Amino acid sequence: MHFPNRNLSPRGRVIVQIGNFSLVAGLLLWMFVHPTGQFEKNSLHAACGFLLGLSITINLFGLRFARRCTNVEPPTGTAPAPQP
């Protein structure tokens, strides 16, 4: 996903970074941790699912927040004076 970072506030940037970190953490746990017992497999699956779901939620929230905070340029030129 592409977020226009220049349009985000510092709080919005931190939120997007947390979402991306949870995505990386969930994928790394899923790929490199190999549990032996059934309880460990279930807890790993729950942790990975939670982190990936958290990432999806936060990134969609960040996308919505980025669209709401677009740069608005002031109009160029002068407006005509109202006629009485």
N, C-alpha and C positions, 0 to 999 in steps of 0.2 A: 504494500500500500504506500501511496505517496501522500504525505501530509505537507502542506505548505507551512513549514516551520516558522517562516518570518511572520505569518499571520497569527500564530499561537502566542498566548501569554506565557510567562515563565511557568505558571501552574499547569497549563495545558501541555507544555513540553515535558514536564516531569511525569504527567499522567501517561503520555505516549511512551516515554522511556520505561516506565513500570510495566506497561503492557508488552512491550518488546522483550523485556527481561524475563517476564513470566513465560512467554512463548519459547524462548531459548532454554530456560530451565526445564520446562516440561518436555521438550524434545530431547534434551540431553539425558534426562532421567529415563525416558522411554528407550533411547538407543543404547545406552551404555551400562545400565544397571540390570543385572541378571539375577533375580531372586531365586531361591531354592525351594522354599515351602509355599503352600497355597496361600497362607495368611500374608506372606510378603508379596506375592503376586497381586493379591487383591488390594493391599494397601498401596502398592506402586501404581496400579491402574487407577485407583482413586486419586492419588496425588497428581498424576499426569493429567487426568481428566479435569481436575480442578484448575490446574495451572493453564491448560489450554483454553478452557472455558473462560477463565479470568482474562486471558489475553484477548480472546475474541470480543468479550464485552468491553474491555477498556479501549481497544483499538476502534471499535465502532462508536463508542462514546467520543473518542478523540476526533474521529472523522466528522461527527456531527458538530462538535465544538469548533472544529476548524472551519466548517462552512458557515457557521454563525458569526465568526469573527473575521470576515473578509475585509480587505483594505478598501476603503471608499475614498476616492479622490475627490477633492472639491471641484465644482464645475469651473471651467475656464471661461474667461470673459465676464462681462457684467450683465446682470439681468435688466431688462427694460423696466422703467418706472411704471407703476400702475396708473392707468388713466382714470380720472374722476368721472 
